[in-house]
């Protein structure tokens, strides 16, 4: 359950980052740290792939910001905590987030400016920082204590992904454009 929960938040975050980050001054990528086989893992290790690298890397006007998305009940592994220390020594910012909304909040706290979207009809859309419950607030230190999360509802996550994808699809002529729909997103939407 935790992997699917984390994956759904990663899909939501991908859609939010594509929508709100300005590509003129920001670059972001997701990492895929899980090897598909023992052989693949051994080859990655030989090539220098480090375990524990955060799932999302963002560069904004010379700043390096890393986001480790965790499931609502997930904890950082020992290798993730070690990579956090190395990233902090190198000058990067590191956040552990339990949701896509929390990751966006962390980026704002890191000084990232989100774009203003002007739609074809002239309406303006700005990112609004959500009020997050205490369990969902992003944290800079994996040892910070947080209250327990409420029970997770997979249907709610799928509905939010579908809403974000629909917004992306409808934005065809506005001030921003998204590429083709991700096959994984289509498959996820069809399972709920």
N, C-alpha and C positions, 0 to 999 in steps of 0.2 A: 504494500500500500504506500509506503513512504517514497519509493522511487517514482511511482506514478504521480503522486502529489507534488514532488519536487519537479518532475518533468513538466507538469501542467503550469507551474509557476514560471518555469523557464520559458515556455511558449508565450505566456502572457507578457513576461518582461521583454521578450524579443519584439513583440508587437508594439509595446509602449516605447521602447527605445527607438525603433524605426520611425515612430510617429513624432516623438518629441525632441530627439537629439538633432542638432544642426550639423549636417555632414561637412559644412565649410570649416568647422573648428573642432569637430569631435569625431573620433573613430572608436568603434566598439566591436568586440567579437565575443562569442561564447566559446568555451573550450569543451572538449569531449574527452575527459580523462580516463574513461573506463575502457580498458582493452577488451576486444571481443573474444580473445583466446589467450592461452598461456604463451603461445608463440608470438602473437602480436604484442603482448606485454613485454616479453623479453627483447623484442626488436625495438620497442619504444624506449626501454631502459638503455639499450646500447646507443641509441641516437640522442640520449640526454634528456628525455622527457621525465620531468620530476613529478612524483606523486604529491597530491595535496594542493596543486595549483587551483586557485578559485575558478568557479564556473563562468564568470563574466569579467572581462577586462575592458576598461574604458580609459581612453586618453582624451583629455580636454585641455586645450591651451597649455600644454606642457605638464599637466598633472596626470599621474597614473593612479587610477582608482580601481580597486578590485572588489568584487562582490561574490561572496560565498552564499549561494542560496541553499537553505536547509529546509527540510520538511517541517511541519509544525511541531513535531516532536524530536527532530533530528539534532544531533550533536556534532561538533567538529571532531574529526579524527586527529590522532597524534601527528600524522604527516601534514594535515591542514594547519594545525597550530604551529608546526615548525616552519612551514612556508610563510605563514602570517608574520612570524618574527623576522624572517629573511626579507620579506617585502617591506616591512616597516623600516628596517635598517637601510634599505636601498632608497627610501624616501617615498614609497607608494602609500596610498591610503587603503585600508582594508576594512571591509564591513561584512558581518554575518547578518543575513536577512531571511525572514521566514515567509515573505511574500513578494510578489512583483511590486505591489504598492510600497512596501517598505524599502525595496531597492531604489525606487524612484525618489523616495524621501531621503535616502542616504546620499544619492547623487546631488540632490539640491543642497544638503548640508555640507557637501564637499565643494560647493561653489559652482556647480554646473548650471548654466543658464539654459532653460528649455525654450524652444522656439514658439512664436506666436503664429497660429495658423489662420490665414484669411481664406474663407470659403468663397466659392463662386458667387453666392448670393450676398456677399459682403459681410457676413457675420464673422466675428473674431472668436477664436477658441484659444484659451490659455490653460496650461496645466494647473490644476488646483491641488495643493497639498492636502491629502486626506488626514483626518484625525485618526490616529492608529491606537488600538487598545494596547495596554502595556506589554502583553505577551508578543505582539507583532512588531514593536519598535525595533529598528535596526540597532546593532551593537558593534562597537569597535573592538571589543575584547571577548573572546569566546567563553571566558570564565565569568562574565557578568551574569547575574541571576535574573531570570524573567519568570513571571507567573506562567502556569501551564496554559496551553492553548485549549480552546473549546473543541468539541468533537468536529472533525473535518467532514465536510459534505461534498463528495465528488461531483454531484449534479450542479452545485453552485459554481464550482470551478469551470466546468465545461460550458455552462451558460455564459460566464464572463469571457471566456476565450472566444465563443461564437459572436458575442457582442463586439469585441475588439476587432475580430476578423471582418465582420460586416461593416464596421466603420471604415476599415482600411479599404474594402472593396468599393464602398460608396464614394471614396475620396478621389476617384479617378481624375477629376479636372481641377481639384483645389490646389492650394499652394504646396502640397506634398503629394507624392505618389508612392505606392508600394508595388513590389513586384508580384509575380504570380503566387497563388496560394501555395503554402507548404503542403506537400502530400501528407506529412505526419499530422498536420492540423486537420485536414479533411478526414483522415482516418479517425482521429480523436473525436471530432464532432459527430461522426456517424456511430460511435459506440455509445452515445448517451441519448 
